[in-house]
Amino acid sequence: MSERKAHDSSHHLLVVDDDAELCELVREYLKPEGFEVETVHDGEQGVECALSGEYAMVVLDVMLPGLNGFEVLRRIRARATTPVLMLTARGEDVDRIVGLEIGADDYLPKPFNPRELVARIRAILRRTTRGAGRSDSAVLERLQVGDIELDPGGRTARCGGKPVTLTGVEFDLLETLLRAAGRVVEREELSKTVLGRRLMPYDRSIDMHVSNLRKKLGHLHGEHERIKSVRGFGYIYTLPGNTPDEAGSMEK
């Protein structure tokens, strides 16, 4: 593991992968892009480093010896909302779904194009620093819809007056849906706004993040379904009085 030193944590990344050669290639590619990369090769050490608070985000491989990537992610999410990009085997859809369910911000199949890795990292970091970089008071003012209150500046959320811990993706997804409350937002729009990328074929990332939001906020608000899916189109954060007919054919 590289020696730790004073650094700009906003560009300090942790890569957890047992493939030492791949880690070195990632380090060499990301350094000219302005990132400082530290690598570890086992899950236990990955958890310890990820929870140190020294890193802007974690790039985490699913296949690790001993403590696998899913368990590493579970332990990170139990104590922190540090952004995590999962590396999965190409074609392993189950791995991607499980990673997103546990709380990964996004995933990237192996083998990957280094330029795509940089693009995913930058998209995640833009979300992380979005609140701190905005000065528009209209954008940063608190949002309240029903029992949900968001503070975009502080990136905090409350449901029924109680704090709710959200990952960066979940916060931005909820903010996007609340700002459009009462109307349907296309999945493609959500992917570009929240994930910073186009929606890929058979990509269920947005669907899994919505599912996680439902679990944390409660599927229902009173007698109303909180976030409804519109078949083949997108999602709507419902307002009291909305009916399925107002937004088209709905499905849970």
Sequence and secondary structure as in RCSB ss.txt:
>XXXX:A:sequence
MSERKAHDSSHHLLVVDDDAELCELVREYLKPEGFEVETVHDGEQGVECALSGEYAMVVLDVMLPGLNGFEVLRR
IRARATTPVLMLTARGEDVDRIVGLEIGADDYLPKPFNPRELVARIRAILRRTTRGAGRSDSAVLERLQVGDIEL
DPGGRTARCGGKPVTLTGVEFDLLETLLRAAGRVVEREELSKTVLGRRLMPYDRSIDMHVSNLRKKLGHLHGEHE
RIKSVRGFGYIYTLPGNTPDEAGSMEK
>XXXX:A:secstr
        GGGEEEEE S HHHHHHHHHHHGGGT EEEEE SHHHHHHHHTTT  SEEEEES  SSS HHHHHHH
HHTT    EEEEEETT HHHHHHHHHHT SEEEEES  HHHHHHHHHHHHHHHTTTTT   HHHHS EEETTEEE
ETTTTEEEETTEEE   HHHHHHHHHHHHTTTSEEEHHHHIIIIISS   TT  HHHHHHHHHHHHH SEETTEE
SEEEETTTEEEE  TT  HHHHSSEE 
